Amino acid sequence: MISLERDGLLLSDDPSLLDVDLIHHWLSDESYWAAGRSLDTVRRSIERSRCLGVYRDGGQIAFARTVTDEATVAWICDVFVVESQRGLGIGTWMAHVAVDWCRTAGVRRILLATSDAHEVYARVGFRSLVAPQRWMEIDLQSE
């Protein structure tokens, strides 16, 4: 179990602390990548992932989830920090913790996608794909 404190914040992977309704609001109403995502989809994604929450004074202010087989690959996704708390290093902190957990688990490749936070993830060691021509996708949302 992860439980870290810094500057009056608690970062934890305890699923009982997650405010699923709030996370659903953030993702479906405030994010560009999960707009309109249903509450059921958010619940299922949380149940099947390793999630981190950051809390200030008992209220959740940030979220991230990692989808992984805990052996070969991990995808860090749905990283969200409430607007009033952005710029304080919280997203970078969550990404560092997620990457450290993946390393400890022996994961060989860690991926993520972003359209606007490249500098946040570069601080953690992420870089553009070395061979993007190897990667393919099926995007069922665009069909």
Secondary structure in CASP SS format (residue, H / E / C, confidence):
PFRMAT SS
TARGET T0000
AUTHOR 0000-0000-0000
METHOD secondary structure of the structure
MODEL  1
M C 1.00
I C 1.00
S E 1.00
L E 1.00
E E 1.00
R E 1.00
D C 1.00
G C 1.00
L E 1.00
L E 1.00
L E 1.00
S E 1.00
D C 1.00
D C 1.00
P H 1.00
S H 1.00
L H 1.00
L C 1.00
D C 1.00
V H 1.00
D H 1.00
L H 1.00
I H 1.00
H H 1.00
H H 1.00
W H 1.00
L H 1.00
S H 1.00
D H 1.00
E H 1.00
S C 1.00
Y C 1.00
W C 1.00
A C 1.00
A C 1.00
G C 1.00
R C 1.00
S C 1.00
L H 1.00
D H 1.00
T H 1.00
V H 1.00
R H 1.00
R H 1.00
S H 1.00
I H 1.00
E H 1.00
R C 1.00
S C 1.00
R E 1.00
C E 1.00
L E 1.00
G E 1.00
V E 1.00
Y E 1.00
R E 1.00
D C 1.00
G C 1.00
G E 1.00
Q E 1.00
I E 1.00
A E 1.00
F E 1.00
A E 1.00
R E 1.00
T E 1.00
V E 1.00
T E 1.00
D C 1.00
E C 1.00
A C 1.00
T C 1.00
V E 1.00
A E 1.00
W E 1.00
I E 1.00
C E 1.00
D E 1.00
V E 1.00
F E 1.00
V E 1.00
V C 1.00
E H 1.00
S H 1.00
Q H 1.00
R C 1.00
G C 1.00
L C 1.00
G C 1.00
I H 1.00
G H 1.00
T H 1.00
W H 1.00
M H 1.00
A H 1.00
H H 1.00
V H 1.00
A H 1.00
V H 1.00
D H 1.00
W H 1.00
C H 1.00
R H 1.00
T H 1.00
A H 1.00
G C 1.00
V C 1.00
R C 1.00
R E 1.00
I E 1.00
L E 1.00
L C 1.00
A C 1.00
T C 1.00
S C 1.00
D C 1.00
A C 1.00
H H 1.00
E H 1.00
V H 1.00
Y H 1.00
A H 1.00
R C 1.00
V C 1.00
G C 1.00
F C 1.00
R C 1.00
S C 1.00
L C 1.00
V C 1.00
A C 1.00
P H 1.00
Q H 1.00
R H 1.00
W C 1.00
M C 1.00
E C 1.00
I C 1.00
D C 1.00
L C 1.00
Q C 1.00
S C 1.00
E C 1.00
END
